[in-house]
């Protein structure tokens, strides 16, 4: 019986060492991933999402402004007796209405996009131009 236990010890030691190596490699990969890959993916993703959102807002603003909004609808210029500008008064309700319309249209543009794929180059992770 003692011989059987002596024969099992080297196998048991190898199994324990293999498990420890596997656990250490797993911990190393997890730490490396969280420290290096996650911030890179998040930074690249945020930049691409901002670009998509900016494009949606620009399209909405262009669409609303191209519907025939004029300067005279937004501002009233008052002149004095000499013909000089004495006051410029903003038509706040109209400006707010346009801003609200742009925001609603921008949200509709974003909603219509649905899920978007975000591509990240392999070189982003390695630092190499691939």
Backbone torsions as a table, in degrees:
resi	resn	phi	psi	omega
1	UNK	NA	-38.1	178.9
2	UNK	-64.8	-32.8	179.6
3	UNK	-68.9	-37.9	178.4
4	UNK	-64.3	-41.1	179.0
5	UNK	-66.6	-40.4	178.6
6	UNK	-64.1	-36.1	178.0
7	UNK	-71.1	-30.8	-178.3
8	UNK	-78.1	-24.9	-176.6
9	UNK	-60.1	-48.2	179.3
10	UNK	-62.6	-37.4	178.2
11	UNK	-66.8	-43.1	179.6
12	UNK	-63.4	-41.4	178.4
13	UNK	-62.5	-42.8	178.7
14	UNK	-63.1	-42.0	179.6
15	UNK	-64.9	-44.3	179.4
16	UNK	-63.4	-42.9	178.4
17	UNK	-63.7	-41.8	178.8
18	UNK	-62.8	-42.1	179.3
19	UNK	-65.6	-43.0	178.2
20	UNK	-62.3	-41.3	177.7
21	UNK	-64.0	-43.3	178.9
22	UNK	-61.8	-45.6	-179.9
23	UNK	-63.9	-43.4	179.4
24	UNK	-63.4	-41.7	178.2
25	UNK	-65.0	-40.4	178.8
26	UNK	-63.5	-44.8	179.3
27	UNK	-63.9	-43.4	178.7
28	UNK	-60.4	-46.7	-179.4
29	UNK	-63.5	-40.3	179.2
30	UNK	-63.8	-45.8	179.2
31	UNK	-64.6	-44.3	179.4
32	UNK	-60.9	-44.8	-179.4
33	UNK	-60.7	-47.8	-177.9
34	UNK	-68.2	-33.8	-177.4
35	UNK	-80.8	-36.0	-171.8
36	UNK	-110.0	-47.0	-171.8
37	UNK	-80.6	-45.5	-176.9
38	UNK	-59.6	-47.6	178.1
39	UNK	-62.8	-35.6	178.4
40	UNK	-65.8	-45.3	179.6
41	UNK	-65.1	-43.2	-179.6
42	UNK	-64.4	-43.9	179.6
43	UNK	-62.1	-45.7	179.3
44	UNK	-66.6	-41.1	-179.9
45	UNK	-64.6	-43.7	-180.0
46	UNK	-62.0	-41.3	179.5
47	UNK	-63.1	-43.0	-179.6
48	UNK	-69.5	-37.2	178.1
49	UNK	-66.4	-41.3	177.0
50	UNK	-60.7	-40.9	179.2
51	UNK	-63.5	-41.9	178.8
52	UNK	-64.4	-43.9	-180.0
53	UNK	-66.4	-41.5	178.0
54	UNK	-61.9	-41.1	178.4
55	UNK	-63.4	-41.1	179.4
56	UNK	-64.3	-40.7	179.2
57	UNK	-68.5	-41.4	178.8
58	UNK	-62.1	-41.3	178.4
59	UNK	-64.0	-42.8	179.8
60	UNK	-63.9	-45.4	-179.2
61	UNK	-63.8	-43.4	178.8
62	UNK	-62.5	-41.5	-179.7
63	UNK	-63.9	-44.5	-178.4
64	UNK	-68.9	-44.5	-178.5
65	UNK	-66.9	-34.9	179.8
66	UNK	-74.6	-6.1	178.0
67	UNK	-76.7	5.7	174.2
68	UNK	105.3	26.2	176.9
69	UNK	-76.2	128.8	179.6
70	UNK	-113.1	163.1	179.1
71	UNK	-61.4	-38.6	-178.2
72	UNK	-65.3	-26.8	176.1
73	UNK	-73.5	-27.0	-174.8
74	UNK	-94.3	-30.6	-175.3
75	UNK	-136.6	145.3	175.6
76	UNK	-115.9	121.5	-178.3
77	UNK	-100.5	128.1	178.5
78	UNK	-111.0	133.5	-179.0
79	UNK	-110.2	149.6	175.8
80	UNK	-86.3	-175.3	-177.7
81	UNK	-63.2	-27.3	-179.1
82	UNK	-83.6	-4.8	179.5
83	UNK	91.0	5.0	178.3
84	UNK	-86.2	153.6	177.7
85	UNK	-70.2	123.1	179.5
86	UNK	-105.7	-23.9	-179.0
87	UNK	-161.2	143.2	170.8
88	UNK	-122.1	119.3	-178.0
89	UNK	-111.7	128.6	179.8
90	UNK	-83.5	141.7	174.7
91	UNK	-87.9	80.5	-173.6
92	UNK	-57.1	-43.5	178.9
93	UNK	-59.5	-40.6	179.8
94	UNK	-67.7	-42.4	178.9
95	UNK	-63.4	-42.4	177.3
96	UNK	-64.1	-38.6	177.6
97	UNK	-62.5	-42.6	178.6
98	UNK	-65.6	-43.2	179.0
99	UNK	-61.2	-41.8	179.0
100	UNK	-65.1	-41.8	179.1
101	UNK	-63.9	-40.9	177.8
102	UNK	-63.5	-44.7	-180.0
103	UNK	-61.9	-43.7	179.5
104	UNK	-64.6	-42.7	179.8
105	UNK	-68.0	-38.1	177.2
106	UNK	-62.6	-42.0	178.2
107	UNK	-64.6	-40.4	177.3
108	UNK	-63.3	-39.5	177.6
109	UNK	-62.7	-42.9	179.4
110	UNK	-67.0	-39.8	178.9
111	UNK	-63.8	-35.9	-178.3
112	UNK	-72.9	-19.5	179.2
113	UNK	-69.8	-33.6	-178.4
114	UNK	68.5	-152.0	179.9
115	UNK	-76.2	134.5	179.2
116	UNK	-116.7	141.1	174.3
117	UNK	-81.9	140.3	176.2
118	UNK	-117.6	121.4	-177.9
119	UNK	-100.4	138.9	178.9
120	UNK	-127.0	124.1	-178.1
121	UNK	-67.9	146.5	178.9
122	UNK	-61.1	-33.8	179.7
123	UNK	-62.1	-21.1	177.6
124	UNK	-62.9	-36.4	-178.9
125	UNK	-81.0	-37.7	-173.5
126	UNK	-92.8	-20.5	-175.8
127	UNK	84.9	1.4	179.8
128	UNK	-101.0	145.8	175.7
129	UNK	-79.3	110.2	-178.4
130	UNK	-109.1	NA	NA
